[in-house]
């Protein structure tokens, strides 16, 4: 069946964020390239007949976030029959069923489809395979229906984002997948700094503990963003649009949104980024201090953080220079643009 406050915009206290060191808080949705360079956009909901109404509700809720979402009625060989056709399966069933029916099909995490299971009452959304390759994002999307995402990948369980998620937010893909074992361990230990950019033509020699990310399109600009706590989605969208209007760039030129790790849970920012299909990259305090912008900020005096918008725009840009210095909007959102 198919079917913080940044700058002068206010003050905030540092909080534990759902992103980690310097490079990313994965935002946007699954239509952005996965870390293996493919696109996680084709979803299948596997459902028992008695749960088809719930499956249809999930399909309707997530329809605008993925290229296709099909509903397939469960039978004993359903996963094997459709293995390789979809980027991610949503199993509307007990996790044990999905595990038993797919265990013999699993081969390589870079090639296998992701699997996320959810119960009929939409209480829990549990990624069981391919967490960094679509299942975690599906679980997060199901949170909009009330399900609690049960992340068990080490970095997410520790409140941090792995390098695969960083790759997604920066619209890149991982070239050497085996390296992520070591680099994600560094993420857990807070020893992985910001993603370094190398301009070519050039040759680079790396070891097994260096993850190489390749851009999916040309370098663009970075929207560095700070805000007061609780700024709504519309405030971010209006601020970003106005800031771009002050330059020769438009939305198509934006690589990602840059901000501070303490802003990683800012709901309005994340929703605005998702609406524009942009990733959110967060930077630690130390990185922002190393890339402090020219505009004075009250936040540095009050809580020790530099102005987030300019520093994140500089830190995130390929040339690490400002195109537009900080502009404040309604004392809620600040924006700077870097390249």
Secondary structure, DSSP 8 states (H G I E B T S, - for coil): ------TTS--------S--SSS----S-TTSB-TTSSB--EEEEEE-GGGHHHHHHHHHHHGGGSSEEEEEE--TTHHHHHTTT-SEEEEES-HHHHHHHHGGG---TTTS-EEEEE-TTS-EEEEEE-GGGTHHHHHHHHGGGT-EE---SHHHHTT---HHHHHHHTTEEES-GGGHHHHHHHHHTT---------SS------TT---EEESS---EEEEEEE-TT--HHHHHHHHHHHHHTSS--GGGEEEEEEEGGGTT-HHHHHHHHHTT-EEEEE-HHHHHHT--SS--HHHHHHS---HHHHHHHHHSSS--EEEEEEEETTTEEEEEE-
